[in-house]
């Protein structure tokens, strides 16, 4: 399931964000409530779930609000295992915007693109097997925007 929808964190997902200067709810691109925050320094917006949440998943879809210059915010996306470490990170500025809706930008990326195994990088969705031989899909429990 999705970590956030209709203005609250869904069952099994929690806010583990840190160093957030301001946080607020705004109307998201689909009209539902969106959780927004301003990162400070080395802060991060983190959604912490349970082991196994990424089993059978193929892609990650998310929306971000443009920065003050109407551009993609200068931040990275990463998956993490709270017990075993980080997956590969991707700069949001390197991604293609799927759709714009006012100040909002939509992105969809294959989860395999967050793997350290470069052989699994793909432009089309396939099942996510994990980040490395040490971090399987079962271990991954956190989505990080930093």
C-alpha positions as MATLAB code, in Angstrom:
seq = 'XXXXXXXXXXXXXXXXXXXXXXXXXXXXXXXXXXXXXXXXXXXXXXXXXXXXXXXXXXXXXXXXXXXXXXXXXXXXXXXXXXXXXXXXXXXXXXXXXXXXXXXXXXXXXXXXXXXXXXXXXXXXXXXXXXXXXXXXXXXXXXXXXX';
ca = [
       0.000    0.000    0.000;
       0.873    3.629   -0.153;
       2.451    5.297    2.882;
       0.261    8.398    2.721;
      -3.200    9.105    1.374;
      -6.240   11.238    2.111;
      -4.342   13.371    4.609;
      -2.930   10.710    6.914;
      -0.399    7.904    7.042;
      -1.957    4.606    6.091;
      -1.898    1.561    8.334;
       1.621    0.241    8.856;
       3.408    3.426    7.681;
       4.840    6.112    9.953;
       6.520    9.491    9.661;
      10.224    9.170   10.525;
      11.197   12.564    9.104;
      13.846   14.693   10.756;
      15.160   18.256   10.516;
      11.956   19.529    8.921;
      11.708   23.316    9.253;
       8.015   23.607    8.508;
       5.415   20.986    7.775;
       1.874   21.443    6.593;
      -0.896   19.792    4.655;
      -1.889   21.135    1.268;
      -4.226   20.073   -1.478;
      -2.376   17.525   -3.585;
      -2.562   17.201   -7.351;
      -5.533   14.813   -7.167;
      -7.448   16.983   -4.697;
      -6.613   14.886   -1.619;
      -4.516   16.148    1.297;
      -0.744   16.052    0.812;
       1.901   16.135    3.550;
       4.483   18.849    2.815;
       7.713   19.783    4.559;
      10.712   22.069    4.156;
      14.018   20.249    4.640;
      16.756   21.908    6.689;
      20.420   21.020    6.218;
      20.735   17.253    6.189;
      17.075   16.660    6.934;
      14.912   14.009    5.318;
      11.289   13.141    4.743;
      11.068    9.446    5.595;
       8.177    7.031    5.414;
       8.856    3.958    7.576;
       6.873    0.809    6.969;
       7.255   -2.876    7.739;
       9.491   -5.567    6.351;
       8.014   -7.068    3.200;
       6.066   -3.978    2.087;
       7.941   -3.969   -1.222;
       7.256   -7.623   -2.045;
       5.568   -7.930   -5.444;
       5.929   -4.194   -6.096;
       7.313   -2.928   -9.402;
       7.433    0.853   -9.264;
       7.193    3.876   -7.033;
       4.901    6.746   -7.944;
       5.072   10.026   -6.065;
       4.387   13.730   -6.410;
       6.559   16.627   -5.343;
       5.829   20.304   -5.222;
       8.133   22.480   -7.320;
      10.728   24.662   -5.640;
      10.542   28.474   -5.541;
      11.890   28.598   -9.130;
       9.146   26.219  -10.393;
      11.813   23.514  -10.862;
      12.287   19.977   -9.564;
      13.581   20.263   -5.971;
      17.269   19.448   -5.471;
      16.875   16.288   -3.417;
      17.464   12.552   -3.660;
      15.217    9.521   -3.354;
      16.429    6.343   -1.702;
      15.073    3.131   -0.233;
      16.538    1.878    3.035;
      16.625   -1.155    5.253;
      16.658    0.078    8.848;
      18.624   -3.064    9.788;
      20.957   -3.552    6.807;
      21.646   -0.163    5.188;
      20.874    1.985    2.180;
      19.900    1.227   -1.368;
      21.145    3.279   -4.297;
      19.959    6.905   -4.319;
      18.674    8.831   -7.333;
      18.681   12.616   -7.743;
      15.167   13.855   -8.469;
      16.651   16.359  -10.913;
      17.842   13.427  -13.061;
      14.311   12.038  -13.464;
      11.794   12.902  -16.151;
       8.659   14.596  -14.895;
       5.678   12.441  -15.795;
       3.024   15.118  -15.513;
       2.651   18.636  -14.154;
      -0.445   19.817  -12.358;
      -0.014   23.381  -11.130;
       2.979   23.394   -8.741;
       2.958   19.588   -8.523;
       5.108   17.178  -10.515;
       4.446   13.459  -10.828;
       7.198   10.823  -11.048;
       7.088    7.077  -11.612;
      10.275    5.018  -11.398;
      10.905    1.277  -11.443;
      11.957    0.131   -7.964;
      14.749   -1.855   -9.609;
      16.430    1.478  -10.451;
      17.107    1.885   -6.724;
      19.122   -1.343   -6.637;
      22.916   -1.450   -6.486;
      22.724   -4.222   -9.108;
      23.082   -2.257  -12.344;
      21.887   -5.266  -14.347;
      18.415   -4.789  -12.895;
      18.080   -1.124  -13.953;
      15.271   -0.895  -16.409;
      12.950    1.682  -17.884;
       9.977   -0.668  -17.587;
       8.627   -2.057  -14.310;
       9.640   -5.510  -13.140;
       9.379   -7.148   -9.743;
      11.664   -5.611   -7.125;
      14.041   -8.199   -5.675;
      15.966   -5.872   -3.377;
      18.908   -3.516   -3.353;
      21.810   -5.962   -3.291;
      22.648   -9.554   -2.445;
      22.658   -8.447    1.218;
      19.471   -6.308    1.165;
      16.509   -8.223   -0.250;
      13.031   -6.816   -0.876;
      11.921   -8.183    2.524;
      14.519   -6.028    4.319;
      13.559   -2.705    2.709;
      11.221   -0.779    5.011;
      11.820    2.955    4.449;
      11.334    5.490    1.638;
      13.670    8.480    2.019;
      13.576   11.916    0.341;
      16.694   13.832    1.333;
];
